[in-house]
């Protein structure tokens, strides 16, 4: 049923009835589990409605309205952040990523999106703090430790010796956590 409803809404988009199609997509979102692949597919279709015409500001406006009605929708907060980032509105993007990370502090992909935005803004200390929060949620995750150390090396606001020492301290935790891992 959900797939047929998606197809019907898709046809309405092609006929130029985008408002009606968006309402149908939203109704469908209300019926699906947020962790299902169909839910993600409906989100993608909503994005496609706007991006088909390269209407990034329209997509951002849509998600602003959606977030007002659904303030706990973490995925929408992230999508809104991505929209702002695509428009070059980096401070606003970071704000939405931070809101999403605050609502779901243990979700890795949200923290990584925020870290990516902070690195783009060259706020390395803030990005390192987010890696620290990631490490608290998933202690000694090798990917987190590897990337965190790399980030510490990139922070040109600190002397090279201090950067190398901080990165080495983080990377040493890889050895302590997995002393017999040949990688």
N, CA, C and O atoms as a DFTB+ gen file, in Angstrom:
732 C
 N C O
     1  1       0.815      -1.196       0.000
     2  2       0.000       0.000       0.000
     3  2       0.858       1.259       0.000
     4  3       0.582       2.223      -0.714
     5  1       1.898       1.224       0.815
     6  2       2.764       2.399       0.909
     7  2       3.447       2.674      -0.424
     8  3       3.580       3.827      -0.833
     9  1       3.873       1.629      -1.089
    10  2       4.543       1.826      -2.371
    11  2       3.579       2.358      -3.425
    12  3       3.961       3.192      -4.246
    13  1       2.338       1.888      -3.411
    14  2       1.355       2.401      -4.356
    15  2       1.030       3.864      -4.059
    16  3       0.865       4.672      -4.973
    17  1       0.942       4.193      -2.771
    18  2       0.689       5.585      -2.396
    19  2       1.844       6.483      -2.833
    20  3       1.630       7.614      -3.268
    21  1       3.066       5.972      -2.713
    22  2       4.240       6.724      -3.162
    23  2       4.199       6.937      -4.677
    24  3       4.512       8.021      -5.170
    25  1       3.812       5.900      -5.398
    26  2       3.721       6.001      -6.858
    27  2       2.656       7.015      -7.253
    28  3       2.857       7.804      -8.176
    29  1       1.522       6.995      -6.553
    30  2       0.443       7.955      -6.844
    31  2       0.911       9.387      -6.574
    32  3       0.632      10.294      -7.357
    33  1       1.616       9.582      -5.475
    34  2       2.132      10.920      -5.165
    35  2       3.175      11.342      -6.189
    36  3       3.236      12.510      -6.572
    37  1       3.989      10.400      -6.631
    38  2       4.977      10.685      -7.678
    39  2       4.304      11.162      -8.963
    40  3       4.769      12.098      -9.613
    41  1       3.215      10.509      -9.313
    42  2       2.476      10.908     -10.516
    43  2       1.924      12.326     -10.372
    44  3       1.899      13.089     -11.337
    45  1       1.492      12.665      -9.187
    46  2       0.989      14.028      -8.964
    47  2       2.097      15.059      -9.115
    48  3       1.866      16.165      -9.602
    49  1       3.295      14.690      -8.697
    50  2       4.441      15.598      -8.881
    51  2       4.660      15.830     -10.363
    52  3       4.871      16.962     -10.798
    53  1       4.608      14.764     -11.133
    54  2       4.830      14.873     -12.585
    55  2       3.730      15.671     -13.267
    56  3       3.963      16.301     -14.299
    57  1       2.539      15.646     -12.694
    58  2       1.421      16.419     -13.255
    59  2       1.441      17.875     -12.800
    60  3       0.599      18.669     -13.218
    61  1       2.400      18.228     -11.943
    62  2       2.513      19.607     -11.481
    63  2       1.707      19.901     -10.235
    64  3       1.594      21.061      -9.839
    65  1       1.151      18.896      -9.614
    66  2       0.358      19.079      -8.388
    67  2       1.253      18.803      -7.176
    68  3       1.003      17.877      -6.403
    69  1       2.288      19.614      -7.025
    70  2       3.289      19.335      -5.991
    71  2       2.743      19.495      -4.582
    72  3       3.093      18.711      -3.700
    73  1       1.888      20.494      -4.347
    74  2       1.344      20.670      -2.999
    75  2       0.535      19.442      -2.577
    76  3       0.648      18.966      -1.448
    77  1      -0.265      18.952      -3.485
    78  2      -1.074      17.767      -3.199
    79  2      -0.153      16.552      -2.972
    80  3      -0.390      15.755      -2.063
    81  1       0.876      16.419      -3.786
    82  2       1.809      15.305      -3.645
    83  2       2.541      15.377      -2.309
    84  3       2.709      14.358      -1.638
    85  1       2.975      16.570      -1.921
    86  2       3.670      16.721      -0.642
    87  2       2.767      16.339       0.522
    88  3       3.219      15.699       1.471
    89  1       1.493      16.725       0.458
    90  2       0.553      16.332       1.522
    91  2       0.419      14.811       1.590
    92  3       0.350      14.232       2.674
    93  1       0.385      14.170       0.419
    94  2       0.274      12.706       0.406
    95  2       1.547      12.052       0.962
    96  3       1.477      11.066       1.695
    97  1       2.699      12.609       0.607
    98  2       3.946      12.085       1.163
    99  2       3.957      12.250       2.684
   100  3       4.367      11.340       3.405
   101  1       3.509      13.404       3.170
   102  2       3.474      13.647       4.613
   103  2       2.522      12.681       5.312
   104  3       2.835      12.171       6.388
   105  1       1.374      12.431       4.712
   106  2       0.423      11.468       5.271
   107  2       1.073      10.090       5.348
   108  3       0.909       9.358       6.325
   109  1       1.802       9.761       4.309
   110  2       2.485       8.475       4.273
   111  2       3.550       8.388       5.360
   112  3       3.718       7.336       5.977
   113  1       4.267       9.475       5.601
   114  2       5.265       9.486       6.680
   115  2       4.613       9.196       8.027
   116  3       5.194       8.515       8.872
   117  1       3.410       9.714       8.221
   118  2       2.699       9.481       9.476
   119  2       2.307       8.034       9.690
   120  3       2.088       7.608      10.824
   121  1       2.217       7.278       8.614
   122  2       1.807       5.876       8.711
   123  2       2.977       4.898       8.799
   124  3       2.789       3.729       9.137
   125  1       4.167       5.370       8.498
   126  2       5.327       4.480       8.449
   127  2       6.190       4.608       9.699
   128  3       6.176       5.635      10.377
   129  1       6.942       3.549       9.991
   130  2       7.895       3.589      11.095
   131  2       9.112       4.408      10.664
   132  3       9.623       4.205       9.562
   133  1       9.583       5.322      11.500
   134  2      10.726       6.168      11.123
   135  2      12.016       5.409      10.822
   136  3      12.906       5.946      10.162
   137  1      12.128       4.168      11.297
   138  2      13.358       3.418      11.031
   139  2      13.240       2.497       9.815
   140  3      14.157       1.726       9.533
   141  1      12.120       2.569       9.095
   142  2      11.936       1.681       7.949
   143  2      12.540       2.288       6.682
   144  3      12.713       3.502       6.572
   145  1      12.849       1.423       5.745
   146  2      13.413       1.889       4.479
   147  2      12.374       2.665       3.684
   148  3      12.737       3.569       2.932
   149  1      11.106       2.343       3.826
   150  2      10.059       3.086       3.112
   151  2       9.982       4.529       3.610
   152  3       9.782       5.453       2.821
   153  1      10.138       4.716       4.906
   154  2      10.129       6.058       5.474
   155  2      11.256       6.888       4.861
   156  3      11.053       8.032       4.455
   157  1      12.445       6.290       4.804
   158  2      13.585       6.998       4.198
   159  2      13.343       7.281       2.727
   160  3      13.747       8.325       2.216
   161  1      12.685       6.356       2.046
   162  2      12.384       6.546       0.623
   163  2      11.392       7.693       0.419
   164  3      11.526       8.472      -0.525
   165  1      10.411       7.794       1.293
   166  2       9.456       8.905       1.188
   167  2      10.185      10.230       1.427
   168  3       9.929      11.209       0.726
   169  1      11.080      10.268       2.397
   170  2      11.880      11.483       2.638
   171  2      12.675      11.859       1.388
   172  3      12.743      13.027       1.003
   173  1      13.266      10.856       0.771
   174  2      14.053      11.102      -0.438
   175  2      13.170      11.657      -1.553
   176  3      13.583      12.544      -2.300
   177  1      11.967      11.133      -1.654
   178  2      11.032      11.611      -2.688
   179  2      10.631      13.060      -2.428
   180  3      10.492      13.848      -3.363
   181  1      10.445      13.408      -1.156
   182  2      10.118      14.796      -0.814
   183  2      11.265      15.705      -1.240
   184  3      11.043      16.751      -1.850
   185  1      12.483      15.306      -0.920
   186  2      13.648      16.094      -1.332
   187  2      13.690      16.237      -2.852
   188  3      13.991      17.305      -3.384
   189  1      13.385      15.150      -3.527
   190  2      13.430      15.127      -4.990
   191  2      12.435      16.108      -5.611
   192  3      12.700      16.676      -6.671
   193  1      11.298      16.305      -4.955
   194  2      10.296      17.255      -5.467
   195  2      10.934      18.626      -5.655
   196  3      10.688      19.299      -6.656
   197  1      11.740      19.032      -4.707
   198  2      12.358      20.358      -4.762
   199  2      13.650      20.359      -5.575
   200  3      13.913      21.291      -6.336
   201  1      14.438      19.328      -5.411
   202  2      15.751      19.310      -6.056
   203  2      15.669      19.044      -7.552
   204  3      16.621      19.309      -8.286
   205  1      14.546      18.528      -8.000
   206  2      14.324      18.337      -9.433
   207  2      14.461      19.664     -10.184
   208  3      14.958      19.719     -11.308
   209  1      14.005      20.722      -9.527
   210  2      14.061      22.065     -10.114
   211  2      15.176      22.905      -9.499
   212  3      15.197      24.127      -9.647
   213  1      16.105      22.240      -8.808
   214  2      17.214      22.913      -8.136
   215  2      16.709      24.013      -7.194
   216  3      17.263      25.111      -7.141
   217  1      15.648      23.686      -6.458
   218  2      15.028      24.648      -5.536
   219  2      15.471      24.355      -4.110
   220  3      14.688      23.886      -3.285
   221  1      16.733      24.638      -3.835
   222  2      17.294      24.374      -2.514
   223  2      16.617      25.231      -1.452
   224  3      16.371      24.761      -0.341
   225  1      16.313      26.490      -1.785
   226  2      15.655      27.357      -0.798
   227  2      14.229      26.885      -0.522
   228  3      13.742      27.011       0.602
   229  1      13.560      26.347      -1.532
   230  2      12.223      25.794      -1.326
   231  2      12.257      24.578      -0.416
   232  3      11.386      24.405       0.437
   233  1      13.267      23.739      -0.602
   234  2      13.424      22.564       0.252
   235  2      13.696      22.980       1.696
   236  3      13.154      22.400       2.636
   237  1      14.539      23.990       1.853
   238  2      14.847      24.486       3.193
   239  2      13.584      25.060       3.842
   240  3      13.312      24.806       5.015
   241  1      12.821      25.830       3.075
   242  2      11.574      26.397       3.604
   243  2      10.596      25.285       3.977
   244  3       9.898      25.376       4.987
   245  1      10.550      24.242       3.161
   246  2       9.668      23.113       3.462
   247  2      10.050      22.488       4.803
   248  3       9.188      22.255       5.651
   249  1      11.343      22.216       4.992
   250  2      11.771      21.589       6.235
   251  2      11.642      22.531       7.434
   252  3      11.441      22.067       8.557
   253  1      11.752      23.827       7.219
   254  2      11.499      24.767       8.318
   255  2      10.060      24.620       8.802
   256  3       9.802      24.558      10.004
   257  1       9.131      24.565       7.855
   258  2       7.718      24.370       8.210
   259  2       7.478      23.022       8.863
   260  3       6.721      22.918       9.828
   261  1       8.125      21.987       8.333
   262  2       7.966      20.643       8.885
   263  2       8.478      20.581      10.324
   264  3       7.850      19.965      11.185
   265  1       9.624      21.223      10.579
   266  2      10.220      21.194      11.915
   267  2       9.368      21.976      12.909
   268  3       9.325      21.631      14.090
   269  1       8.691      23.022      12.448
   270  2       7.785      23.751      13.350
   271  2       6.652      22.853      13.818
   272  3       6.224      22.931      14.970
   273  1       6.164      21.993      12.913
   274  2       5.078      21.073      13.266
   275  2       5.588      19.826      13.988
   276  3       4.868      19.226      14.786
   277  1       6.837      19.440      13.703
   278  2       7.420      18.202      14.249
   279  2       8.811      18.501      14.808
   280  3       9.808      18.099      14.209
   281  1       8.896      19.194      15.937
   282  2      10.206      19.632      16.441
   283  2      11.134      18.503      16.898
   284  3      12.329      18.735      17.078
   285  1      10.620      17.304      17.088
   286  2      11.452      16.191      17.538
   287  2      11.913      15.291      16.394
   288  3      12.510      14.243      16.639
   289  1      11.647      15.680      15.161
   290  2      12.035      14.888      14.002
   291  2      13.511      15.137      13.700
   292  3      13.869      16.094      13.013
   293  1      14.347      14.265      14.224
   294  2      15.801      14.434      14.139
   295  2      16.267      14.434      12.686
   296  3      17.099      15.255      12.299
   297  1      15.740      13.524      11.892
   298  2      16.145      13.439      10.485
   299  2      15.812      14.732       9.731
   300  3      16.584      15.173       8.880
   301  1      14.680      15.325      10.041
   302  2      14.314      16.594       9.396
   303  2      15.262      17.708       9.817
   304  3      15.600      18.575       9.011
   305  1      15.691      17.692      11.069
   306  2      16.651      18.698      11.537
   307  2      17.967      18.586      10.763
   308  3      18.562      19.595      10.385
   309  1      18.407      17.364      10.533
   310  2      19.641      17.141       9.788
   311  2      19.471      17.588       8.339
   312  3      20.356      18.227       7.771
   313  1      18.345      17.254       7.758
   314  2      18.095      17.660       6.369
   315  2      18.024      19.181       6.249
   316  3      18.482      19.756       5.262
   317  1      17.454      19.818       7.248
   318  2      17.415      21.283       7.258
   319  2      18.832      21.839       7.358
   320  3      19.171      22.806       6.676
   321  1      19.651      21.234       8.200
   322  2      21.051      21.641       8.302
   323  2      21.784      21.485       6.979
   324  3      22.551      22.362       6.583
   325  1      21.547      20.361       6.290
   326  2      22.171      20.142       4.981
   327  2      21.722      21.196       3.973
   328  3      22.511      21.676       3.159
   329  1      20.442      21.544       4.046
   330  2      19.922      22.568       3.131
   331  2      20.605      23.905       3.349
   332  3      21.002      24.572       2.393
   333  1      20.740      24.292       4.601
   334  2      21.433      25.550       4.900
   335  2      22.896      25.485       4.460
   336  3      23.422      26.457       3.917
   337  1      23.550      24.360       4.687
   338  2      24.949      24.218       4.285
   339  2      25.092      24.335       2.774
   340  3      26.033      24.957       2.282
   341  1      24.157      23.737       2.036
   342  2      24.203      23.817       0.574
   343  2      24.019      25.246       0.077
   344  3      24.498      25.606      -0.998
   345  1      23.326      26.053       0.866
   346  2      23.119      27.453       0.491
   347  2      24.240      28.356       0.990
   348  3      24.226      29.562       0.740
   349  1      25.203      27.784       1.688
   350  2      26.310      28.572       2.211
   351  2      25.994      29.268       3.520
   352  3      26.757      30.129       3.957
   353  1      24.892      28.916       4.152
   354  2      24.485      29.513       5.432
   355  2      24.984      28.590       6.547
   356  3      24.211      27.874       7.184
   357  1      26.296      28.635       6.759
   358  2      26.968      27.646       7.594
   359  2      26.625      27.756       9.074
   360  3      26.500      26.736       9.752
   361  1      26.471      28.966       9.584
   362  2      26.143      29.121      11.005
   363  2      24.766      28.529      11.310
   364  3      24.578      27.877      12.337
   365  1      23.809      28.760      10.414
   366  2      22.471      28.199      10.616
   367  2      22.506      26.680      10.491
   368  3      21.831      25.974      11.241
   369  1      23.297      26.179       9.539
   370  2      23.418      24.728       9.372
   371  2      23.957      24.097      10.644
   372  3      23.442      23.081      11.111
   373  1      24.995      24.704      11.199
   374  2      25.593      24.169      12.428
   375  2      24.568      24.166      13.559
   376  3      24.519      23.226      14.351
   377  1      23.760      25.203      13.634
   378  2      22.743      25.292      14.682
   379  2      21.759      24.119      14.593
   380  3      21.398      23.532      15.613
   381  1      21.330      23.783      13.384
   382  2      20.374      22.679      13.224
   383  2      21.031      21.336      13.504
   384  3      20.407      20.448      14.084
   385  1      22.286      21.183      13.098
   386  2      23.005      19.943      13.419
   387  2      23.137      19.785      14.931
   388  3      22.984      18.685      15.462
   389  1      23.423      20.891      15.623
   390  2      23.559      20.832      17.082
   391  2      22.236      20.451      17.741
   392  3      22.221      19.681      18.702
   393  1      21.129      20.985      17.232
   394  2      19.814      20.621      17.782
   395  2      19.543      19.133      17.582
   396  3      19.029      18.464      18.478
   397  1      19.890      18.622      16.411
   398  2      19.671      17.202      16.136
   399  2      20.542      16.342      17.057
   400  3      20.075      15.338      17.595
   401  1      21.792      16.732      17.235
   402  2      22.696      15.963      18.100
   403  2      22.241      16.023      19.551
   404  3      22.438      15.065      20.299
   405  1      21.636      17.133      19.959
   406  2      21.135      17.245      21.332
   407  2      19.930      16.325      21.547
   408  3      19.763      15.760      22.627
   409  1      19.093      16.176      20.517
   410  2      17.920      15.302      20.639
   411  2      18.287      13.819      20.625
   412  3      17.638      13.000      21.276
   413  1      19.335      13.487      19.875
   414  2      19.751      12.088      19.776
   415  2      21.262      12.013      19.954
   416  3      21.991      11.809      18.983
   417  1      21.740      12.177      21.188
   418  2      23.186      12.279      21.412
   419  2      23.992      11.023      21.086
   420  3      25.208      11.106      20.916
   421  1      23.352       9.880      20.996
   422  2      24.107       8.656      20.737
   423  2      24.137       8.274      19.262
   424  3      24.796       7.301      18.894
   425  1      23.440       9.016      18.417
   426  2      23.421       8.672      16.987
   427  2      24.692       9.193      16.314
   428  3      24.909      10.398      16.184
   429  1      25.493       8.265      15.908
   430  2      26.807       8.556      15.331
   431  2      26.730       9.449      14.102
   432  3      27.485      10.415      13.991
   433  1      25.821       9.136      13.175
   434  2      25.763       9.891      11.916
   435  2      25.426      11.358      12.139
   436  3      25.850      12.217      11.367
   437  1      24.659      11.653      13.203
   438  2      24.337      13.052      13.506
   439  2      25.571      13.801      13.983
   440  3      25.842      14.922      13.551
   441  1      26.304      13.169      14.871
   442  2      27.547      13.784      15.360
   443  2      28.534      13.983      14.211
   444  3      29.204      15.013      14.132
   445  1      28.619      13.000      13.331
   446  2      29.550      13.118      12.211
   447  2      29.139      14.245      11.266
   448  3      29.997      14.932      10.711
   449  1      27.838      14.438      11.082
   450  2      27.379      15.562      10.254
   451  2      27.761      16.889      10.909
   452  3      28.216      17.815      10.237
   453  1      27.574      16.969      12.213
   454  2      27.959      18.181      12.940
   455  2      29.463      18.394      12.876
   456  3      29.919      19.519      12.674
   457  1      30.232      17.338      13.042
   458  2      31.688      17.439      12.961
   459  2      32.108      17.928      11.575
   460  3      32.982      18.786      11.450
   461  1      31.485      17.383      10.549
   462  2      31.801      17.821       9.188
   463  2      31.554      19.305       8.996
   464  3      32.344      20.001       8.358
   465  1      30.456      19.780       9.551
   466  2      30.142      21.207       9.445
   467  2      31.143      22.056      10.228
   468  3      31.577      23.107       9.757
   469  1      31.503      21.598      11.414
   470  2      32.466      22.337      12.230
   471  2      33.844      22.379      11.558
   472  3      34.528      23.401      11.608
   473  1      34.242      21.289      10.942
   474  2      35.525      21.258      10.236
   475  2      35.481      22.214       9.048
   476  3      36.448      22.926       8.777
   477  1      34.355      22.225       8.344
   478  2      34.213      23.145       7.211
   479  2      34.316      24.597       7.683
   480  3      34.856      25.449       6.979
   481  1      33.793      24.868       8.881
   482  2      33.873      26.213       9.460
   483  2      35.233      26.464      10.114
   484  3      35.491      27.555      10.622
   485  1      36.102      25.445      10.098
   486  2      37.422      25.481      10.722
   487  2      37.343      25.741      12.222
   488  3      38.162      26.473      12.777
   489  1      36.366      25.144      12.862
   490  2      36.216      25.194      14.313
   491  2      36.674      23.836      14.856
   492  3      35.871      23.004      15.279
   493  1      37.984      23.651      14.828
   494  2      38.567      22.358      15.153
   495  2      38.382      21.984      16.620
   496  3      38.169      20.813      16.933
   497  1      38.459      22.950      17.513
   498  2      38.287      22.651      18.938
   499  2      36.874      22.146      19.213
   500  3      36.685      21.201      19.979
   501  1      35.878      22.782      18.584
   502  2      34.489      22.333      18.754
   503  2      34.288      20.943      18.145
   504  3      33.579      20.109      18.707
   505  1      34.917      20.704      16.992
   506  2      34.820      19.391      16.348
   507  2      35.468      18.321      17.224
   508  3      34.957      17.206      17.329
   509  1      36.597      18.663      17.853
   510  2      37.265      17.707      18.748
   511  2      36.369      17.383      19.946
   512  3      36.338      16.245      20.416
   513  1      35.646      18.388      20.432
   514  2      34.709      18.146      21.543
   515  2      33.593      17.189      21.116
   516  3      33.129      16.375      21.914
   517  1      33.168      17.292      19.862
   518  2      32.141      16.374      19.360
   519  2      32.701      14.951      19.235
   520  3      31.997      13.975      19.491
   521  1      33.969      14.848      18.841
   522  2      34.598      13.520      18.810
   523  2      34.685      12.939      20.220
   524  3      34.522      11.735      20.419
   525  1      34.941      13.802      21.183
   526  2      34.994      13.346      22.570
   527  2      33.626      12.814      23.009
   528  3      33.538      11.792      23.689
   529  1      32.559      13.521      22.612
   530  2      31.200      13.057      22.929
   531  2      30.919      11.734      22.230
   532  3      30.290      10.848      22.808
   533  1      31.381      11.595      20.993
   534  2      31.221      10.324      20.279
   535  2      31.943       9.199      21.009
   536  3      31.437       8.082      21.112
   537  1      33.124       9.508      21.511
   538  2      33.904       8.499      22.212
   539  2      33.227       8.091      23.519
   540  3      33.332       6.939      23.939
   541  1      32.542       9.019      24.154
   542  2      31.809       8.661      25.387
   543  2      30.639       7.744      25.060
   544  3      30.330       6.831      25.827
   545  1      29.983       7.983      23.916
   546  2      28.845       7.149      23.523
   547  2      29.303       5.763      23.078
   548  3      28.654       4.764      23.388
   549  1      30.418       5.703      22.354
   550  2      30.985       4.447      21.870
   551  2      32.464       4.419      22.231
   552  3      33.302       4.754      21.394
   553  1      32.801       4.031      23.445
   554  2      34.202       4.082      23.873
   555  2      35.129       3.251      22.980
   556  3      34.833       2.113      22.617
   557  1      36.248       3.865      22.649
   558  2      37.332       3.213      21.904
   559  2      36.936       2.685      20.534
   560  3      37.502       1.697      20.067
   561  1      35.978       3.325      19.885
   562  2      35.649       2.970      18.508
   563  2      36.856       3.344      17.647
   564  3      37.257       4.508      17.633
   565  1      37.439       2.385      16.933
   566  2      38.658       2.678      16.177
   567  2      38.480       3.777      15.131
   568  3      39.386       4.584      14.922
   569  1      37.332       3.816      14.481
   570  2      37.097       4.853      13.478
   571  2      37.078       6.238      14.117
   572  3      37.644       7.191      13.582
   573  1      36.419       6.333      15.267
   574  2      36.351       7.612      15.979
   575  2      37.745       8.053      16.402
   576  3      38.123       9.206      16.199
   577  1      38.505       7.141      16.988
   578  2      39.839       7.489      17.463
   579  2      40.763       7.887      16.306
   580  3      41.525       8.848      16.413
   581  1      40.687       7.146      15.209
   582  2      41.518       7.463      14.044
   583  2      41.210       8.869      13.512
   584  3      42.114       9.675      13.290
   585  1      39.912       9.142      13.313
   586  2      39.514      10.437      12.750
   587  2      39.755      11.581      13.730
   588  3      40.128      12.682      13.326
   589  1      39.544      11.322      15.005
   590  2      39.758      12.335      16.043
   591  2      41.225      12.750      16.058
   592  3      41.535      13.941      16.100
   593  1      42.127      11.773      16.023
   594  2      43.552      12.088      15.985
   595  2      43.926      12.890      14.746
   596  3      44.716      13.832      14.818
   597  1      43.351      12.508      13.611
   598  2      43.611      13.253      12.378
   599  2      43.133      14.690      12.468
   600  3      43.788      15.604      11.968
   601  1      41.991      14.884      13.107
   602  2      41.464      16.241      13.282
   603  2      42.383      17.070      14.175
   604  3      42.642      18.241      13.898
   605  1      42.868      16.459      15.237
   606  2      43.762      17.186      16.145
   607  2      45.030      17.649      15.419
   608  3      45.576      18.706      15.732
   609  1      45.487      16.869      14.465
   610  2      46.665      17.271      13.686
   611  2      46.377      18.453      12.763
   612  3      47.280      19.224      12.439
   613  1      45.140      18.595      12.345
   614  2      44.776      19.664      11.403
   615  2      44.570      21.023      12.067
   616  3      44.512      22.039      11.374
   617  1      44.460      21.065      13.384
   618  2      44.159      22.312      14.101
   619  2      45.388      23.224      14.125
   620  3      46.233      23.126      15.015
   621  1      45.470      24.107      13.135
   622  2      46.651      24.967      12.990
   623  2      46.704      26.089      14.024
   624  3      47.679      26.840      14.066
   625  1      45.674      26.213      14.855
   626  2      45.705      27.246      15.895
   627  2      46.641      26.857      17.041
   628  3      46.976      27.689      17.885
   629  1      47.059      25.597      17.066
   630  2      47.964      25.112      18.113
   631  2      49.335      24.838      17.499
   632  3      49.442      24.571      16.302
   633  1      50.366      24.905      18.309
   634  2      51.709      24.589      17.794
   635  2      51.791      23.136      17.324
   636  3      51.081      22.266      17.829
   637  1      52.652      22.895      16.369
   638  2      52.765      21.565      15.773
   639  2      53.085      20.491      16.818
   640  3      52.533      19.392      16.767
   641  1      53.949      20.800      17.736
   642  2      54.324      19.815      18.758
   643  2      53.117      19.440      19.621
   644  3      52.928      18.268      19.946
   645  1      52.308      20.422      19.987
   646  2      51.113      20.156      20.803
   647  2      50.098      19.332      20.014
   648  3      49.443      18.451      20.572
   649  1      49.966      19.617      18.719
   650  2      49.036      18.846      17.875
   651  2      49.471      17.390      17.794
   652  3      48.652      16.481      17.930
   653  1      50.755      17.177      17.573
   654  2      51.262      15.805      17.458
   655  2      51.105      15.044      18.769
   656  3      50.772      13.859      18.769
   657  1      51.344      15.722      19.878
   658  2      51.204      15.082      21.186
   659  2      49.753      14.690      21.442
   660  3      49.477      13.583      21.904
   661  1      48.828      15.596      21.143
   662  2      47.401      15.323      21.368
   663  2      46.919      14.191      20.466
   664  3      46.179      13.315      20.913
   665  1      47.335      14.203      19.199
   666  2      46.928      13.140      18.272
   667  2      47.506      11.795      18.710
   668  3      46.817      10.775      18.677
   669  1      48.760      11.801      19.117
   670  2      49.390      10.553      19.565
   671  2      48.683       9.986      20.786
   672  3      48.530       8.770      20.908
   673  1      48.251      10.865      21.696
   674  2      47.542      10.397      22.900
   675  2      46.236       9.708      22.518
   676  3      45.881       8.681      23.095
   677  1      45.531      10.268      21.557
   678  2      44.273       9.660      21.115
   679  2      44.559       8.346      20.391
   680  3      43.889       7.344      20.641
   681  1      45.528       8.343      19.513
   682  2      45.843       7.137      18.754
   683  2      46.408       6.026      19.633
   684  3      46.216       4.847      19.337
   685  1      47.099       6.387      20.708
   686  2      47.611       5.373      21.635
   687  2      46.468       4.577      22.249
   688  3      46.627       3.405      22.590
   689  1      45.321       5.220      22.384
   690  2      44.153       4.517      22.932
   691  2      43.743       3.358      22.030
   692  3      43.173       2.377      22.507
   693  1      44.025       3.461      20.736
   694  2      43.761       2.339      19.827
   695  2      44.573       1.116      20.247
   696  3      44.061      -0.004      20.280
   697  1      45.830       1.345      20.563
   698  2      46.700       0.242      20.991
   699  2      46.248      -0.330      22.322
   700  3      46.260      -1.545      22.516
   701  1      45.847       0.547      23.243
   702  2      45.417       0.086      24.561
   703  2      44.117      -0.706      24.469
   704  3      43.937      -1.696      25.178
   705  1      43.212      -0.269      23.594
   706  2      41.922      -0.940      23.474
   707  2      42.037      -2.283      22.756
   708  3      41.305      -3.222      23.068
   709  1      42.953      -2.371      21.799
   710  2      43.100      -3.590      21.006
   711  2      44.572      -3.942      20.815
   712  3      45.102      -3.795      19.714
   713  1      45.227      -4.399      21.857
   714  2      46.668      -4.631      21.770
   715  2      47.066      -5.760      20.810
   716  3      48.204      -5.794      20.342
   717  1      46.161      -6.665      20.518
   718  2      46.502      -7.798      19.643
   719  2      45.949      -7.647      18.237
   720  3      46.054      -8.568      17.427
   721  1      45.365      -6.504      17.941
   722  2      44.805      -6.263      16.611
   723  2      45.946      -5.845      15.669
   724  3      46.545      -4.788      15.867
   725  1      46.252      -6.653      14.659
   726  2      47.372      -6.321      13.793
   727  2      47.164      -5.044      12.969
   728  3      48.140      -4.410      12.568
   729  1      45.940      -4.669      12.717
   730  2      45.687      -3.458      11.935
   731  2      46.075      -2.258      12.754
   732  3      45.946      -1.126      12.290
